[in-house]
Amino acid sequence: MKKIFKSLLLLTFSFAATLPSMAQRWVEMPDKSTPMICISETVNEAPDVVEIFQNTQGVYFHDPRAPRFILVDQKGKWGLGLGGYLQAKIEYDFDNAVNNVDFLPSAIEPGAIPTQYRMDMTNSTLFMKLVGTNRLLGDFVVFTSGNWRGEGLGFQLLNAYMSTKYFTFGYTTGSFMDLAAAPNTIDYGGPCGMMFYRTTQVMLKYGFNWGLSMGISLEAPDVNIGPNDYINKGGQRAPNIPIFVQYDLKGNPNNHIRLGAIMRDMYYNDMINTAKESKIGWGAQASLLTTMGGLQLMGQFTIGEGIGSMVNNISNVGVDIVPDPETPGKGMLLQSESWYAGAQYNFGKKFSASATYSQTFLHSRKGYAANNPGAIQRGQYLVANFFYNATENLQLGIEYLHGWRSNFDKKTYNANRFNLSARYDF
């Protein structure tokens, strides 16, 4: 995938470099069956294509904006955009350092070094986006993107999907989340109680003109089980099935309520009795986003069992299924609650400030706490930031983060971080 992505980028740049004379005009070709591509500095030749680019721009803060440059076909019905952003970030940890580029309370450890300075560019993102319209599909999008957060600063796939009015299929963020109601943070991980995961999926979505929309998905399962001598992850035999319903007040997505649920049939291996077993995980979620002038309020609450890999703070600690202390070789599910509440105020188009508090809580059962006293029980996350849009494409930001980790043995550890960011979208 990495080689293909690089090759496509090189081809696009090489081809675009040969087209400066075509700017703002169409070039006729003798063979009418051959598609002709040109670059235009105006939107007049392809208003429908430009509108699709704008309407399908990601709602998540870390999603790139609509591309600055578009290749448009001769009829103005297809457009290929190339864009992304470059982000430089400085992190300074004090009063305990978090050994992770993302500020996860679960990564706060006793005996950590007191201070740490780090610079990071791995959030920088590139994407290619094809949009168009036809009688069968209506408006559609083909989108692929990635950043450099893979192993050894390698390229990491973020999105590779096709989306139409009713269907989305491919690899992208899951349906059991509400990214429109996620707060803005320089910290790429975001609030510890936020649901966030990526998966391959097929989603059916239908919206009504009066603001109600609903959807259901079949998602590729990914079960996270921590290292132990009793159970391990088995081959999965059933997809995750999330559903959601959302109501936009007066048709405005900036004022909405969303309810969601998910079911997971998770398989694991019993290493004691050499058997294959399964557990049914579930989750329920409610989220809110409301806008009143320059003020935005947002929040989310999630409860469930066997959904730890979808929760920011505990996605890396292997608690989808845990060993049953009373029956070696058998697995069990732990209940968790996660939530966040935040507010953002926009001081015109140039300045914005926000603050968010978030928490996750993992419940014990059957002696799990006694057998795992150093395992995380509660994570708390506080963030406050300020952003300045220096130009239309350059955004500067400063952020303070404070995190708490509380284990089942009642010991608590704290950490602090300052972030500075400069992001340029293109």
N, C-alpha and C positions, 0 to 999 in steps of 0.2 A: 504493500500500500504506500509505503514511504517513497519508493522509487517511482511509482506511477504518479503520485502527487507532484513530485519534483519535475518529472518530465512534462506534465501538463502545464506547470507554471512556466517552464522554459519555452514551451511552444507558444503559450499565450503572449508572453513578453516579446518573443521574437517576431510573432505575427503582428502584434500591435505596433512595433517599431517601424514596420514597413508601410503604415497607413496614415502618416500625418497629412498627406495631401487630400485624404478623403474626409477630413473633418468638416462637418456641417453640410455635406452634400452626399447624394447617392451616386454610385457609379454603375452605369448600365453594363450588363454582360451579355454577350451574344447567345449563350446557352441559357435559356430561361429555366431549365430544370436544375441548374447548378445554384445552390444557395450562395448569396453574396453577403459578406460581412463588412460593416464599416463602423467607424467611430464617429459619434456626433457630440458636439459640445452643448447642444441645445436639447430640450426635451420635446420640441414640437413634432419631431418626426415619429416619436414612439411614446405618446402619452400613456397608453394602456400598460406598456411594459414598465415604465417608470413607476406607475401607480402600484403595480404588483410588488415591485421591489420595496416600496415604502410601506405598504400594508402588511407585508410578511416579515418585516424587521423584527428581530428577537426582542422579547419584553424583559429578559433577564439582564441585570446590570453588566455581567461579564460577557454577554453576547456582543459580537461586533455590530456596528451600525450598517445601514444600507451602503453599498459600494459607491465610491466617487466616480468610477469609470465603468462604462458599460459598452459591450459590443452588441450591436443590434442588427437583425437580419433585414433584408431588402424591403419586406412588407411591414416592418415595425411590429411584428407579432411575437418575436422571440428575442430574448436578451440574455447575455452572459456577463455576469458581474464578477470582478476580481477585487477583493479587498481584505480588510482585517484591521488590526491595530498593533502598535508597538508599545509595550508597557515596561517602564523601568521602575523597580520598587526597592526601597531601602527599608530593612527591618532592624529594629533595635530592641532586644529583650533585656529587662532588668528585674531584679528581685525574683529570680528564677527564670531560666530560659526554657522555651518549649523546643524540643528536638524535632521540629517539623516545620516545613515552609508555611503550612496552614496552621492557624491558631486553634488547635483542638484541645479542649480540657482533658480529654483522655490521654493526650501525649504529655501532660505535666507529670514529672517524675520526681520522687525524693532524691536529694543529693545532686540535682542538676546544677550545672555551672550557673553562677549568679547573673552574668551578663553575656550577651552575644550580639555581634553585628553581622548582618548578612545583606547581600545585594542579589536581586533576582530579576531575570528577564523571561522566565519560562511561561508566564501567562500570555505572552505575545501570540497572536492568533492570525492565521491565514485562512481564507475561505474562497471557494468558487461556487457561484449560484446561477443556475439557469432557470429562467422564468418564461412562461408563455401562456397561451390560451388557445383552446380548440373546442369543437362542438362536443366531443366525447368527454374530455376531462375538465372542461371549464378552465379556470385559472389554476395553474399548477407550478410547483417549485421542485427543482432538483438541487440539493444542497450538500456540500461536503466541506468540513473544516477540521482544523487541528491546531494544537499548540505544542510546546516543547517541554511538557511535564512528564514525558515517558522516562523509562529507565535510562540512566546515563545521559540525561538531557536530550533524549531521543524524541522524535516526532510522535505525538500521541493523537489518535483519531478521536474527535469529539462528536462529529455528526457525519452521517452518510445516509441520506434518506430522500424519498420522493413524497410530496404532499399534494393532494388535490383538495377540492372543496369538502369532500366527505371522508377521504382516506389518507392515512399516513403509514408508510411502511419503510423500514430501514432501521438504522442505528441512531438514536438520539436520546434526549432526556425522557424519563419515564412519565407515565400518565398519573401516577399517584403522588402528585406534587402540584403546587401552585406558584410557578415562577413569577407571575405578574405581581404577586403579593410579597415577594422576597425583598428584603431591605438592601440598600446599596452599601457595599463594604469594599474596601481595598483588599482585605483578607479574602483570598479566593475561596476558601472553604465556607465562609459565612457562618451564621449562628449555629450553635451546637445542636439546637432543637429543630433545625430545618430539615425537611425531607429532601434528599437529593441523590439521584442515581441515574446512570445511563444504561440503556439496554436496546437490544434488537426487538422490534415490535411490529405488530399490525394494529392500527387503531382506526375505529369507525367513530366519526363525530358528526353530530347533526345539530344545527342551530335554527332557532325560530326567530322571526323578525321582531318579536317583542322582548328579546333579551335573554331568553332561556336557551341553554345549550347543554348537551349531554354526550357522553362518549363511553366506549368500552374498548379494551385492548387485550390482545394476547401477547405477552412479553416473555422473552427468553429468561429462564430462571437462573439465578446465581445464589448459591447457598454458602454462607460464611460460617465455618466451624473452626474454633480455635484448636491449636495443637493439644492432643491428649492421647491416652493409651486405650480408650474405650470405644470411641466412635470417630468416623471421618466422613467426608462428603462422598456421596454416591452419585451415580449417573441419574440425572433428573429426567422424569418421564411425563411431566405435565407443565404447561406454561403458567406463569403468574397471570391472574385476571383482575386488573383494576377497572373500576367504573367511577364515573364522576358526573355531577350535575352542577351547573353554574348559572346564576342569575345576575345579569348586568342591569343595574337600575337605570331605567330610561335608555337602555341600549348602550350605556357607557361602560366599557370594561374597567375604567379607573374607579368605578364604584360597583363592586360585586361581592357576592357571597358564593363560596364553592364548598360542596360536600363531596367526599370521596370514600371509597372502600376498596380493599384488595383481599384476594384469597390466594394462598400459596400452598401447593401440595409438594412438600419438600422431602426428598429421599436421602437416607444416610446408611452407612454400613455399620452393623454391629460387629465390632472387632473381637468380642469375647466369644460369641456364639456363631460367628461367620454367617450372618444373615443380613438381608436387606430389609430396612424398615422405612416408615414414612411418618411425617407429622404435618398437620394442617395448620398453617400460620394464617393470621388475619390482621387487618388494620382498618381503622376508621379515622377520618380526618375532616376538619372544618377550618376554613380560612376566610379571611376578610380583608378587603382593600377599600378604603373610602377616601375621597378627595374633596376638600373644602377650600377652594381658592388655592393658595400656595401650600396648604398643609395636607399631608397624606398620613393616614393611620393604617397600619397593617398588622396582621397577626395570624397565627396558625396554631392549632392544637391537634395532636395525633396520639392515638392509643392503639396498642396492638400486642400480639405475640408472634415471635419469629420474623420480625421486620427490622432487626438491628442493622443489617447491611444497607438499609435505605436511609438511616438516620445519620446525619453528619458526624456526631460525636462518638457513636459506638459502631460505625461501619467498619472499623479496623480492629475490633477486639474479639470477633468471632463468637457472637451470641445469638445467631439465628437459631441454632440448636446447641444445647449444652448437655454434657453427660448427666444422667440421673444418678445422684449419689447413693440412692437406695437400691438401684437395680443396675449393676455394672453391665455395660454393653447397650443399654437403652438410652435414648435421648429424651429431653424434655424442653419445653418452651418457657421463657421468662417474659412476663408482662413488662412493657415499658410505656412511659408517657413522655412526650416531648412537645415543647411549645416555644414560641417567641412572640414578643409584642414590640412594635417599633413605631417611630414617628419621624417624618421627614418634612422639612420646610424649605421651599424654594423661594429664594429672594430674587425674583425675576429670573432671567435666563442665564445670568453669570454665576450666581452663588447658590449653594444649597448646603444644608446641615442635617444630620440625622443621628438618632440614638436608638439602640435596640438592646433588650435584655432577653436572654434565652436560657432554657434549662432542659436537661434530660434526666430521667429517673428510671433505674432498672430495679425491679422487684426480685427478691429471693424466694425460693420455694424448695422444699425437701432438703434443707440443709445446704443449699448452694453457697450461702454467705459464709457458713462455718468452714466449708471446704475451700473457699476462695476469698480469704479475708483481705488480700491485697488487690482484688478486682474492683473496678470502678462501679460505684453505685449511683452517684449523682455528678453531673457536670453542669457548670454555670458559666455564662458567657455574657460579658457586657462590652459594647462597642459604641463609640461616639466618633463622628468624623465630620469633616468640612471639605467641600469641593468647590473649585474655582475653574470655570470654563474660560481659559485665557483667550482662546480663539474658537472658531466654530468646530475645530477638530482636535484641539489640544486641551486636555483636562488635567489639572493639578489637584492633589488631595493630600490631606493629613488625617491620621487616625490614631486613636488610643484604644487598646484592648486590655481587658482584665478577665482572667479565667480562674475558676475554682474546680478542683477535683476532690471528691469525697469518696473514699473506699468503704467497703462493707465493714471494715474494722474501725470505722468512724474517724480515721485520720484524714486530714484535709491539707491540700497543697495549693498554693497560689502562683500565678505568673502574670507578667505584664509585658506589653509590647507597644511600641510606637511604629507606625508605618508612614512612609512618604511615597507618593506615587506620581509619575508623569506618564500620561497615556495619549498617544496620537492615533486617531482613526483615519484610515485612508480607503 
